Amino acid sequence: MSTFSSLDALTENFRSRRPIRAGSLIITVYGDAIAHRGGTVWLGSLINLLAPLGLNQRLIRTSIFRLTKENWLIADQVGRRSYYSLTGSGRRRFEKAFKRVYSDTNPEWNGHWMMVLLSQLTPSERKDLRQELEWQGFGSLAPTVMLHPQTDRAELQSTLQEQGVQDRVIVMDSLTEDTTASRAMRLQTRECWNLEKLSENYQHFLDQFRPLWNELKNSQEMTPEQSFMARTLLSHEFRRVLLRDPLLPEELLPADWEGRAARQLCSNLYKRLWRSAEEHLDMMLETAEGPLPKPNASFYKRYGGLT
């Protein structure tokens, strides 16, 4: 078996974090490796799968219990075995988050801005909604005004309904005079979103995973287990950065935006690793009926198409 010093370094870096956020990694594994293959696994096989990444049985069981309490997962007992599946709301949250992760490009901008006015909400409601909208990429124009240049209207309405504030929030859709971003618009973008910090996060991601790409180009293929570990850490770290990214249109971003290089690197690595990693999942994970189902059609659309 070939050794990959870059993978060893990535694994050791993850294991050394304190505290190890096992729940976050389990979310990554469900979203990246399980959701597209039925969404259900035997807990014992999941424990065996994650052991090489430094997650022990006790930590995984505790994290799974918390995810169940938070309505991400639901348990089904068959004999002495526990099988965990995504809940309906958990699946929707996965799909919403990972749709952003696996996109190969930002959609074209039509010049529209979506503004959400929060002035009719109580301070507590405003705080909760602001946090949810920031997670979806909205920026703050003023304490009671949030905005985004290309958000999904249906997704926004769904969020307002889930928060129970759809009748007390004003949503305005405006069109700029020109879709070519002016200097004033670029400066305003920097005030509404912390692009400098996000750029640093993307650069850190590039520093972490470029050695792996360089090593893969000059080495033999990874084993299925190594491919799974590399793909999981890749998806986990990219997801952590991307979910802080408002995914602004290209017209509003700096010319040397690190996010472009990070997405391309992630796509290249994923396409190199995915097939062998799937073989490892075939060997390791179990459902109550036996092996995992084969990947569904949507899996093969990741990063513009897996071949």
RANOR-V479358 format. One line per field, one symbol per residue. ss: DSSP state (H for helix, E for strand, C for the rest). phi: phi as a letter, one per 20 degrees, with the letter a starting at -180 (. if undefined). psi: psi as a letter, one per 30 degrees, with the letter a starting at -180 (. if undefined). A space follows every 50 residues. Layout:
ss=???
phi=???
psi=???
This chain:
ss=CCCCHHHHHHHHHHHCCCCCCHHHHHHHHHHHHHHHHCCEEEHHHHHHHH HHHCCCHHHHHHHHHHHHHCCCEEEEEECCEEEEEECHHHHHHHHHHHHH HCCCCCCCCCCEEEEEECCCCCHHHHHHHHHHHHHCCCEEEECCEEEECC CCHHHHHHHHHHHCCCCCCEEEEEECCCCCCCHHHHHHHHHHCCHHHHHH HHHHHHHHHHHHHHHHHCCCCCCHHHHHHHHHHHHHHHHHHHCCCCCCCH HHCCCCCHHHHHHHHHHHHHHHHHHHHHHHHHHHCEECCEECCCCCHHHH HHHHCCC
phi=.fecfffgfffffffefcffefgffffgfffecdgeconcbfgffffffe gfeneegffffffffffffemeccececmeddddcfffffffffffffff fefebeffednecddcddfeefgffffffgfffffeofddebgdcdbbeb eeffffffffffemcfecdedcdccffbfffefffffffffeceffffff ffffffffdfgffffffdcffffgfffffffffgfffffffffeeflffg feeffdffffffffffffffffdffffffffgfdecdfepffffgfffgf eflnpec
psi=kkkjeeeeeeeeeeffkklkieeeeeeeeeeefeeghfgklkeeeeeeef efggjleeeeeeeeeeeeeggelkkjkjbgkkkklkleeeeeeeeeefee egkflklkkggkkkkkkgfglleeeeeeeeeeeeeggkljelfgkllkfh ljeeeeeeeeeefhgffgkkkkjlklfkfjkleeeeeeefefkifeeeee eeeeeeeefeeeeeeefgllllleeeeeeeeeeeeeeeeeeeffkfhlle ffllehkfeeeeeeeeeeeefffeeeeeeeeeeekklffblkllklefef fkhfkk.
